[in-house]
Amino acid sequence: MSTIIYPSPIFGPVHSRRLGLSLGINLQPGDGKMCTFDCVYCECGFNADHRPHSPRPTREEVATSLEQTLIKMAEEGQVPDVLTFAGNGEPTGHPHFAEIIDDTLRLRDRYAPTAKVSVLSNATFIHHPLVRAALMRVDNNIQKLDTVDIDYIRKTDRPIGRTYDVDEVIANLQLFQGRVIIQTMFMKGVADGIDYDNTSDRYVQPWLHALRLITPREVMIYTIDRETPTRGLEKATRQELDAIRDKVIAEGISCTASY
């Protein structure tokens, strides 16, 4: 099993299939994984496999490291397309997430004004008003919704901690009033007798209904790109992703597919 643990608080830049040249901001420890999901497909592996020994970076450490990196990139003639909050777990779980967003926007405006600020989130903290308000200030508020089938969520995304209520998540996503991008992983495969295929109408049609309620600015659908900690998972085909993308577009919602 080959998985990736990202440095903290800054990593990259890396080339993202969906976002371009991305400078990563990791608000979790650099020596382990802390996430409110334990997805079977996560490139960082499972929470239990990478228990961190160091604390999360402080607000001050994030700002200092980001400023130093942006200055260095500018000196080298590099301009990031995006500053992306991602890494070894859910970024919005950091106790100073809102303040870190303020710092990041200030530094972006000073050193890389053309760059977008993106947050990749699993939507488990958007019930907090301060988190929602911070997400409303970024350019790309990207929230995960792999399905609305709770059994599939439990076996695939595997939420931990606070009880996960998909109806509550959808209601909170509606509070963004369209200023949100929905990101969904489609895949196939059988592992340990469990079927992980969510490309059929059984999953896609209820998910489309949720999109109608959320009215997102955009939908990003994608499939497995790197090695996963669970053996037996397979990529959705280009044809399957294209068919799902076209169904989203037919709803009047912009949608891209990454293969």
N, C-alpha and C positions, 0 to 999 in steps of 0.2 A: 504494500500500500504506500503510494507516494503522494503526500499532501503538502500543502504550502502553508507556512506560518510567516506572516508578514512582519517586517520591522515596525517599530513604533517610535515616534508618532508619524513619521513621514517615510514613504517608500515610493520607488519609481524614479522617473516617470515610466509608465508602461503603456503599451498600445492596447486600447480597449476596442472590442468589436463594435460596440455601440456608441462610445463617447469620444474616440480619437486619442490623442496623446494626453494621458491622464496622470496627474501627480496625486498619489494616494495619501490620504490622511487616516491613520489608524488610531482610534481612541481606546483601543484595548491593549493589554500588555503585549510586548513584542516577543514574549517567550511562551505564549499559550493562547488558548481560545476561550472566550467568554461570550456566549450567545444565548438568547432566549429561544432560539430554534436549534435543533440538532439534526439538520437535514441530511438525508441519506446520500445526497449528491454533492455536499459541500466540499470544495477544493481544499479547505482548511482541515478537513477531517472531523472527527467527533470531539465533543467537549471533553469527554473522559480521557481521550488519548493525549491531550495537550493541556494539562493543568498548569496554569501560570504560577510562577513564584514571585514575580514582580508586580507592582501596582499599576493601575492605569496611569497614563501620562497626565500631568496637571495641565490646567488651562495655560499657564505660563510656559510650560515646556512645549506645548503644541505651537503656540504663537512664535516662540523663539526659533524653533526648528523650521517652521514653515517660512519665516522671513529669511533665514539663512539660505534655505534651499532655493527660494525664488530669486534672491540676489545672485547666487551662483549660476542658476540657469540663465539669467539675463546676461551675465558676463560671458557665458558660452554660446550666446545667440539662440537659446532655446526658449520657446514660449509655449507653455502648456495650453491645450485646448480646454482642459477642465481640471478643477481641483475636486477630487472625489473622496467623500467620506465612505470608507469601506474597511477591509482588513479582517482582523481575527474575531469578528463578532459584531453585534448590533451597536452601531455608533450612537444612536439616540438614547441609549442607556447610560451614557456618561452623565454624572451628576451636574456637570457644567456645560452640557451640550449647547444650550442657547447662547451662553456667553462666548463659547468657542466659535460658533457661527458668526457672531458679531465681529470677533477678531479676524476671522478668515475673510469676511467680506471687505474689511478695512485693508488688509494686506493685499488682497486681490486687486482692489481698486488702485493701490499704490504701485504695485510691481508687475501685474499682469492683467491690465484692465479688459483685455479681450477674452480672458478665460471665463468659463462658466463655473459655477459652484454646484456640485451635484451631491446628493445624499442617497446612498443605497440602503434601504431600510426594510425590515420585515413587518413594519406596522404595529409592533407590539407595545410601543410607547406613545402612539398618537392620541391616546385618551387623555394625555397630560396637556393642558392648554399651553404651557410654555414651550413644549416640544412642537406642537402644531404651529404656534406663532413663529418659531424659528424656521421651521420648514417652509412657511409661506414666504420667507425672505430670500430663499435660495433660488437659483435659476432652474434647477432640475430636482424636483422633489419626487424621488422614484421609490415607490412602495410595492412590496411583493404581495401578490395574490395568486398563488399557483392553482387554486381551485376554490370552490365554495363547499365542497363535499367534506364534511368534518372527519369522516373515517379516513379519507385520503390524506388530509392534513395531518392526522395523528400518526399515520404510518410513514409519511414521507417528510414533512416539515418537522414533525415531532416537537411541538412547543413544550417548553418546560417552565416551571415556576407558576406565575399567575395563570389562572384558568383562561384558555383561549376560546373566545366566543366569536365565530366568524361573522355572525349578524352584527355584533357590536363593532367589529373591525370595519365592515362595510358602511355602517352608519357614521363612524368617525371619518372614513375616507370621503364621504359625502360632504363633510364639514369644510373640506378644502375648496368646495364650489368650483371644481374643474381645474384648480391649480395643482394638479398631481399627475404623475406618469405611473401607470401600472405596469409592473414587470412580472412576467409569468414564465416559469420553466415548464416546458413540455418534454416528456421523455417516455421511454418504454422499457421493457425488460422485466424479468422475473428473478428475484433473489430470495433464497430461503423459502420458496413457495409463495412469496408475496408478489402480486402483479402490480407494477408501477406505471402502467400505461394510462395517461390522462389525456390522450389525443382524441378519444371518441366523443360522440355527441352526448353521451351520458354525463361527461364532465364539462364539455365545451358549452353546451346550451345554457346550463345554469350560470356558468361564469359570464357568458354574454349578457344574461339578465342583470347580473351584478354590475357589469360595466355600464349598462343603461342607467342604473341608479347613481353610480359614481360620477358619470360624465367626465372622464379624465381628458386631459389635454392630448394625451398620446398613450398608446399601449406598445410595450416592447415585449415581443415573445422571442424566446431563445431555447436552445437545447444544450445538452452536455458538451463541453468543449475541452475539459481537462479530466485527468484521472479522478475517479470518485472513491470514497472510502468503502462503499458497498459494491461488491462484485456482482455483475450481471445486469447492470443498468446499461441502457442503449440510447443512442441519439434518436430523437424523432427525425423522420425523413424530411428532406426539403419539400416534397410534395405535401406532406401532412402540415408542416408549418405554413406553407403558402395558402393552403385551404383555410386554415384557422385565421390567418391574417386577412384573407379576403372577406371572411364572415364579419370580422371586426370593422373593416372598412365599409362594408354594406350597412353597418349601424351608424355610419356618419362619423366614425372615430378614426383618427390617424393611427396607423399601426405599421411597425417595422418588424421584420423577422431576421434573426441572426442564426446562421447555421453552424 
